[in-house]
């Protein structure tokens, strides 16, 4: 086990850890299944605390534009290369991973039309808060009069929800594949914040046999009335789901994102001075936020407020303080100097996605110049006493807890120097924030366990990103076994 000398035997029974003893002390019953791990490392099962799971599952089969998103010209050349072929007339070209924050000039539908012809093109930004459509795609969605084809926030969400409106069979097949992949990286549970009727979706999937993950499902304002009517409360286990499905948080999105320049900030974005919404977009007014959180928390639903800009975070904290209800702030990317201490004082957990700092460091240096010492400030949040939980926001970043932890510990990627290394957090804290608060396993805990080939508390960040996972157990049941382990099981 990480942090402990010697080797141990771990006994699992009835879905829990029954004993942890030095190797060779306990005689194993002949009826037990034994897996010799040869000195590998046991850690608690890992959770991704912020996922859009169906969207992640679907986008894994779409065109990844992230490697070619340095400029509009680069993207258009890639569109032109993909747009031809037999499928051009009937199959939309759906791409993801655009990061246009540092591009020169504005985005125009005519440029996409020239690259793609009559084929529908829908390019979704890496942060999910904007998309770029050509004329054929705009007509499909009833937006033929839109001047540019560049959609932000709610306009974008309405399009992407329709793009991702898969049949139950197709969505469930993709989700099953994505769940197996998640288990292979040590994931035992997710907080699914898909913009959907997540209770219906996951109840159906589990009843059909998808049992590789625990799922805490999010509820959005559009489903709040039905959730209250059904008396759903955060933490409740949904009957007939083998304990795998629980009610998660009530999610409200109050601002946008950094790359799309819609995160709601106190200061204007460079280049947008004097323009409408030059400080970003506040998508839920403070009084409306109070009303939503009061209704949800009064019904037993824990609020989770999306806030990225420093002004959005301050307003979210003010709502939590006024209601004294506790909850979560999702992202907390830019926080005011005096606001860090407010998290712990208000009982607000910071649900953060460290890999976003690696994706957005250059955009942050440009648009948040002079303020990046308090951007993605994990160490400052930790030092203030705030509770931290980590996630990916997949598909914004990969659903891989080791990538998440590597970013939290190292603040670096692609051989670049660490970005604001003073905001790194210790490996044990990153592991605990990815494992429901426990960095080590203990007797009596659920037998949600991961077996790794390297010590996660000693491995360097680059090694963490590709951490070999030999086995994952959910309530003692293997959901992933590496080939060598499967041969012995």
N, C-alpha and C positions, 0 to 999 in steps of 0.2 A: 504494500500500500504506500502511496506517496507520503513522504515524511516519516516513515517508520523503517527501522532497520530490520533485516531478516525477512523471511517469507511466512505466509499465513495460509491457513485453510479457511475458506468461507463456506458455511453450510446454509443452504436455502431450503425453506420448507413452508408450505401453505402461503406462498407469495411474499414471504418476509425473510429477512436475514435472521437466521436462527442462532448462529454462533460465528465468532471470528477468533481463531486460536492459532498459536504457533504450529507450523506444519509438523505433521506426524504424531500429534498428541491424541487426536480423536480417531477411533476406529470407525471407518465408514460402513454403514449397513450395506449388506450385499445387494439390497434392492435399490440402492441409490445410484444415480447417474453421476459419474465422476469425470471432470474435465481437467486434465493437468495443464496448467498455464505456464509452467517453466519460468517462474519468476517475473511474469508480466505484472501489470499494475491494475488494481481495481479502483475505480472511482465511481461516485454516484451517477445515476442516469441523468442525462443532460436534457435541458429544456431550452427551446427557442421561445422567448417571451413576446415575440411580435412577428407574426407571419401572415401573409396573404396566400393561403395554401393552394387554393385552386388556381389562382393566377400564377403562382410559382410553378405548379405542375404543368400548366398549359404553355408557359413561356419557355420551358425547357425544350419544346419542339418548334419554337419559332426562330426567326432570324435574329441573331445576336449582332447588334450594330456597335456594341461597346468598343471593339478593337478599331473601328473606322470612324470614330465620332470626333476627330480632332477639328474638323471644319465642315461647313455645309457642303463644300465642293466634294470632299471625301465621301460624305454620306450619299450625295447624289450620284456619284460614280458607282457606288456599291448598289444603289437602287437600280440603276440602268443595267448593271450586270445581272441582277436577279430577276428583272421584270419580264424578260423574254421567256420563250418556251411554250410548251403546249398548254400549260395551266394558266397562261396570262389572261385569257378572256373571262374565266370563271372564278379563279381563286384569288382572294385578296392577298397582297403581300403585307404581312404583319411583322414589323420589326420592333425591337426593344433595346434599351440601353443608351439612347441618345443623351448626350450631355452637351447642351448648347450654350452653357453659361458664359463661355469665353469666346464664342464665335463673333465674327465681325458681321455687321449688317443684320437685316431682318429676314425672317423666314417667309416665303411666299409660295402659295399653292402652284403658281405658274411654273416655278422651277421644278417642282415634283412632277407636274404634268409633262414637262419636256423630257424628264428622265424616264418616266414610266408609261407614257402613252395613256391608253384607256384602262389599264389595269388599276384596280383600287390599291392604294398604298396608305397604310396606317402605321406611323412610326411613333412609338411610345417612349417617353423620356425615361431615363434610368431611375428618376425619383417618383415616377408615376403621376406627377402633377401637371404634365403637359403632354400634348401629342401634336403631330404634324400630319395633315391629311392632304391628299391631292383632290382634284375636282370630282373624280369618279367616286371616291370614298365619301366626300362631303354630300354628294347627291344621295348616296345610300342612306345616310343618317338624317336626311331632311335639312341639311345645312348648306344647300347650294349657293346661298347668297353670302356666305361668310367671306369677308374680304381677303383673308390671308391663308386660312386653313390651319393656323396655329392656335390651338385651343388650350386654355389653362383652367385649372381647378375644377369647379362643378361642370363646366362645359366638357372638359376632358373626361371627368369621371363618368358622365352620362354615355359617352362614346365607348369607353373601355368596358363598362359594365355590359353593354350590348355585344361588344366584340368577344367577351368572355362568357356569353350566355350559351354554354355548351349543353348538349343533351345530357341527361343524367348518366347514361351509359358511358359516354365519352369522358365526361368529367370525372366519373368514379374510376375509370380505368387509368387515367392520367394520375389521379390522386393516389391510387394503390402503388403505382410505380414510384412516385415521389416519396411515399411513406417508406418503402423499402430502402430507397437511397438514404433517407434521413436516418433510419435505424442503422445503416451501415456506417454512419458517422457518429454513432453513440447517442442519438436523440431518442428519448423515450416519451417526450411530450412537447406539445406546442400550444401557444395561445394564438388561436386563429382569428384574425381580425379582417377576414374577407368581408367585402361589402355585399352580404347575401343573407338569406335565411339560414344561418349556420346550424341551428338546431335541427331543422328538417334534413339538411344535407348530411350532417354527420351521423344522425340517428340511422338514416338509410344506409350509409356506408358501413357502419359497424354491424348493423343487422345482416348485411350481405357478406360479412366475414372479414372486413378490414380491421385488424386488431394489432397493428404494428405500433400504434401511437396512442398515448393519452391525449385528449383534446379538451382544452378549456375554450369555449367558443364565445366570441364577442357579439355584442348586440348594439346596433346603431339606432339613432333616433327614429328611423322609419319603422322599426320593429319594437319600439319601447312600449307602446300601448298593449300589444299582444303579449309581450313578456310579463308586464305587470298583471294582466288579466290571468295569465297562466301561473302566476305566483312564482316565477323564476327568481332565484336569489343566487348571487355569486357564491360559488363553492358547492352548490347543490349537485348531487350526482343524479344524472338522468336515468330513470329506471330502465331495465332491460338492455343496458349497454355494457354489462360486465364491469361496471365501475370505470370505464374508459372515458366517458363523456361527462363533463361537468360544465356548469354555467360559469362563463368568464366575466370580463368587465363590460361596462357600458361605455362605448367609444363615441367621442365627439371630436370632430376635426375643426380646429379654430383658426388655423392659418395654413399657409402653403408650404413651400420648400425653398431652399437656398438656390439651387441650380435654376429654378424657374423664376427666381427673384420675387416670390410671393410670400416668403416667411415674413411675419409681421414684426418689424423692428422699430426702435426709437429713431434711428438715423436713416436718411435716404440712401438708396442704392446709387453708387457711382454711375453716372450716365443717365440716370432717371430723374435728376433733380428738377423739381418744379412740375413734373408730370403727375397725372392722376395715379394714385396708388404707388407713389415713389418709395414708400416705406414698406411695401408689401400689402397683403390682403388679410384683413380680419374677417373671416367667413362666418363667425357667430358672434353677435353683439354680446357684451358683458351681461346685460340683463337676461338675455335669452339663455346664455350659458348657465347662469344661476338657476333659472327655472328648470332647465333640463337636468342639471345635477341634483337639484333638490328632489325632483320627482323620482329620479333613478335611485339615489341613495336612500330615500325614504321607503322605497320598495325593497331594499336589500341588495341593490346592484352597485358594485364598486365602480366609481367613475374612472375612466381612462381618457385623458384629454391630450389630443395631439397639439403640441406647441413647439415650434422650432425657433422662431425669432425671439429676441429678448423681451420685446413688449408683449408678445403672446404668452410667454412664460410668466411674466409678472401678472397678467390678467388672470391666467389660470390659477396661479397661487392665491390670488386675492379671492377667487371664488371658493377655493378649498378652505381658506381661512374663515371666510364668512359663514360657511355651512358647517365647518368642523366635522367633516364627514370622512376625511382621509381618501386615498385613492392613488392614482398613478398619473404622471405626466409622461406621455410617449414622446421620445426624442430628446427634449431639453437640450437642443444643440447650441443655442446661444443664450447665456444666462447673465443677468445683471450682477455686478459685483456684490451688491447687498442682498441678492435674492437666493444665494446658495443656502444660507442658514434657514430660509423659510421652508425648504422642503421638509427637513426633519421636524421643525416646530409644528408644521401643519399635518404631519403624518402622511406625507406624500412620497411615494416611491418614484425614483427616476428610472424609467424603462428606456434604456439607451442602446444604440447600435454602433459599436465602435468602428466597424469597417466603413461606415459612412464618412468618418474623418479621413480615411485614406482615399476614398473616392472624391471627396470635396475639398481637399486641402488647398488646391490651387484656386478654386472658385472662392473659397473662404478668404484666402489671402487677398484676393482682388476686391470682393464686395464687402467683406467685414474687416478691411484693413484697420489695424490699430486695436482690434477687439478680439483677435483670435486667441489671446491668452485665456479667454473665458468661453471658447468655442469647443464643443465636444469635451468638456472639462471634467473628465471622470474623476481625477484625483481631487479636484476641488469639491465635487459633490460628495465624495467619500469622506474627505476631511471635515466637511460640514456636519457629518452625521447622517446624511441621507442614505436610505436603503437603496441599493442598486440591483437591478436585474438586467441581464443582457439578452439581446436578440439580434436578428438579422434584418428584419423588415423585408424578407424575401418576397418578391424577386429583386428588390432594390440591391441587396447583397446576397451572396449565396447562403442557402440554408445549411450552414456548416458551423457548428459551435467552435471548432478549432480555429477557423478563420476569424471568428468573432473574438475569441480569447487572445489570439496572436496580435490583433489590432489593439486591444485594450492594454496588453502587456508591453508591446514594442512601439506602437505609434509609427510604424514604418511598413513599407511594402515596395516591391520592385527595386530593391537595392538602394533606395533613397535614404537620406539621413532622416532620423526620427523627427516628426513634426510635433513641436511643443512637447519634448520628452518629459517636462515637469508634470504632464498630465497622465503619465503612465500609472497603472495600478499594479500591485503585486499579483503574482500568478495565483496564489491561494484565494485572493479576493475575486479574481476573474472567474476561477473555477466555481467558487461558491455562488457567485451571481448567475452562473449558468446551470446551477444544480439545486434550485430551490433553497439556497442558503447553506448547503452542507458541502464542504470541500473534501470530507472523508466519509467513508461508510461507517455505519454503526449497527449494533445488534438491535433488532426490533424495527428497523426501518423497512419500508417496502423493498423488495428485492428487485429494484430498478437499478441496474448496474451496467458499467461499461468496463471492458478489459482493453487496455492500451499497451502498445509495445514499448512506449517511452514513458518516463516519469513526467507527467504534465506540469509538475511544480519545478522541474529542473531543465526541461527542454527549452531551447532558445526559440524566439518567435517564428523564425523561418521553419524550423522543424515542426512546430505546433501546427502550422498551416497544412501540413501534409501528414498529420498524426496517423500512424497505422492503428486501426481499430480491429481487434481480433474477435470481439464478441460484444453483443448488447443483449441484456436481459430485461424484460418487463414483467414484474411480479414473478420472477424466477423462470419465466418462459423465454427461450432464446428467440429474438426477433432478427438477429444477425449473427452469423458465424463465418469467420474467415475460412477459406478452403481447408487449411490445416486443422482448424478446430472442428469443422463439420465432419472431417474424416475420423476424428476421435470420439465424437459425440454418440 
